[in-house]
Amino acid sequence: MRINIVFKLFILTTSLCMLILATIYVGQTIFFKQYYANRKVNDIQMNIGSFKNDYLTSDGNALANQKLEQDFYRKNNTWITVLDSYGNLKNMNDFYIEVKLDDTARNLEFSNMTIKVPMYNLVKIEEVLNESQNNPNRMLSPGARVFLSEMKKDSNLIPYEVYLEDNSTFKWHNEKIAIELEKLTLKIKYNNLDIEYPGFNLSGAITEAHLPDGNEASNFIYTNSIFLDRIQEFQLNLLFDETKDNLDTLQTLDYAQGGVKYKLIIDPIKEKNGTTSYIFSMASLQPVDEAVQMLKDYYVYIVGLVMLLIILASAYYAVKIARPLLLINKTTKRMASLDFSERIKIRSKDEIGDLSQNINFLSQTLHSYIHQLQKDIEKEKQLERTRKEFISGVSHELKTPLSVMKSCISILKDGVANHKKDYYFKSMENEVDKMDILIVDMLELAKYESGTYKMNMDAFYIDTVIEQICEQLSLEIRNKELAIHIKLIPVEVIANQHRIEQVITNFITNSIRYTPQQEKIIITTIEESEQIKVCVENTGVHIPEDQLDKIWDRFYRGDTARQRAHGGTGLGLAISKNILELHGVKYGVVNTEDGVLFYFYLNKFA
């Protein structure tokens, strides 16, 4: 059976690993790639909507629109610009020449007209920079005579070629428009079409030339030749395709160049003057292609590593499946001897695993019951000791006042010392008050120890509370000739104010009670992070180190004879302990160099 189980686990492990690898491989190479592309397009389309709103509110401000384009690129890693209805950059204001046309019969319709010629459609910015450095005399500059080749579209001129009048061999031109016009010429010629040829040759003088010198960065669109090529292709579609219905809605197109895939998104918008403009954006999918290719290459190493892990796991199963049978026998023998500490370490899902699990559960259950029984027995013993101690303490505390009252009653009954009648009545009244306080403290302590009492928290200033308590106890402090030093921080805490007043009163009263005359009581508050530490220290006396943990017990007064000379019920610190534990804060007592320090923490009010 051992061989069958090991073989089963080997097959299961191998199949599971291969399935996971295959699922991840297919998901990352096929679905992930498509998911990334769709997600990127959706995000860009959503951001284009925001870009459109910002563009429409810019009122045609070229600088503002250029900043919008640059911000969009930085945030989305996607090139974007706005084209007019003829495919020209709307925000072009730093790469152009202005030409005043001649007054000749050949171009009478356009005589004396000044036109702006966008140069980004005719020459790459790198060529302009190189030409300005290598051949400065051949640059276009104001006053230079030029010939222009223009295409007329509706009532607008689209320049597609510029060359100097004195150097006709040096031309800057848009080859795509020139080719399409040549095709159109052949089409008109061979088909005898009765349509007007849209091409014109014009001449004139440059009045203004704005060409980049390499230091300008106002329009970074010129630096991306691929993006400009896509804009020129789109412009050809606008100029030569008469069926433009598909350009009235948002389009998402795929494009690839040099092994890199791109997404082109074209969104038409209506300007305030009624014309149509186009938001033209291009996003590269190269990062996801590189990531997918890297994953494909990396899978060779992953498969080798997984096969090694499968072999190691199989060897591990061979050892772990055989050992549980021996462990089961060993464990059951110990259980027969009431030793339930042994556990069978196995997690298989077969019959051996079920048997091992049941044995472990039985062992754990029996061990838990026996352990709980031992705890209950110990708890019962502790409760019995506590009851005896409590009864002994109560008996001792009540014995003295009852004896005093009995003596006073006997004296009054016998008529002895009638002149001290008021004294004896006063003594009995004092003893009754002490018993009343003792009973109230016992009931209050029982309430805290019941486990059902809930503290209601509120916010208050601890320094104000301490000052009020010191004022209330000032007479007792003066009567004992004690010096009190107070150093408080005005801070607001969250606690049950009445119960904390009770704790502070107990601490200060104990200090007054056990501090020798003419000594000091020091009360301070210390701010620590999110808590405040309250300290009450009295000088002139110490508590034995072996008694520090016992002072929180009921009826503890620091001596075995339980002297009542100092007064009190002996329950104050026990009550304080329960109050502080119900608050969930730290507390304690330590001997200092000069005396004893009681302290507790409270949470600051946020």
Number of C-alpha atoms within 10 A of each C-alpha: 8 14 12 9 17 20 15 13 17 19 14 12 17 18 12 12 17 15 12 11 16 12 11 14 17 12 14 19 17 12 13 16 17 14 13 13 18 12 12 18 17 12 12 21 18 11 14 20 13 12 19 18 10 14 20 15 9 14 12 13 12 17 15 14 21 22 13 18 23 19 15 20 17 10 9 14 14 19 20 26 22 25 22 18 17 21 21 20 21 18 19 20 15 17 17 18 20 18 26 21 23 18 15 13 9 13 16 12 10 17 17 15 14 16 19 17 22 21 25 24 25 18 18 16 20 15 11 19 14 13 14 17 12 11 9 11 10 15 16 21 17 15 14 18 19 21 20 23 18 21 21 14 14 9 6 11 19 23 25 22 23 25 20 20 16 12 10 11 9 12 15 19 20 18 15 17 23 17 11 13 17 13 12 15 16 11 12 15 11 8 9 9 11 8 7 7 13 15 20 15 14 19 23 23 20 21 17 17 21 16 21 19 13 11 6 10 11 15 19 12 19 19 14 12 14 12 20 17 13 16 21 19 15 17 20 16 16 17 20 14 9 8 9 11 7 8 14 14 11 14 13 14 10 11 13 11 8 5 8 13 16 17 19 20 21 24 20 20 20 12 14 9 6 8 10 15 20 26 20 23 24 25 23 19 17 13 11 18 16 12 13 18 13 11 15 14 10 11 13 10 10 13 14 10 11 15 14 11 15 16 14 11 15 19 13 12 20 17 12 17 19 16 14 18 15 10 17 19 10 14 20 17 13 14 17 9 8 13 14 21 12 16 17 19 15 17 13 16 10 10 9 19 18 14 16 23 19 12 18 22 13 14 21 16 13 16 17 13 11 14 12 12 12 12 12 12 12 12 12 12 12 12 12 12 12 13 12 12 14 16 12 13 17 17 11 13 20 16 12 13 19 15 12 14 20 13 14 18 15 11 16 16 10 9 11 11 10 13 9 12 15 10 12 20 15 13 16 20 13 14 19 15 13 18 17 12 14 20 15 12 18 18 12 14 20 13 14 20 14 9 9 8 10 9 13 12 13 12 14 17 16 24 19 14 16 22 14 12 15 19 11 12 15 13 11 14 23 13 9 15 15 19 14 17 12 15 11 17 15 11 17 18 22 19 21 16 18 12 17 19 16 15 21 22 19 18 22 23 18 19 23 23 17 16 22 16 16 14 17 22 23 17 22 17 22 15 16 11 8 11 17 20 16 21 22 21 25 29 21 16 17 18 15 10 10 7 12 15 12 14 18 21 16 21 23 19 23 16 8 7 7 14 11 12 7 11 10 17 21 22 22 26 21 19 26 23 21 18 21 19 13 15 21 12 13 13 17 14 18 16 18 14 11 13 18 20 22 20 19 19 21 23 18 20 15 8
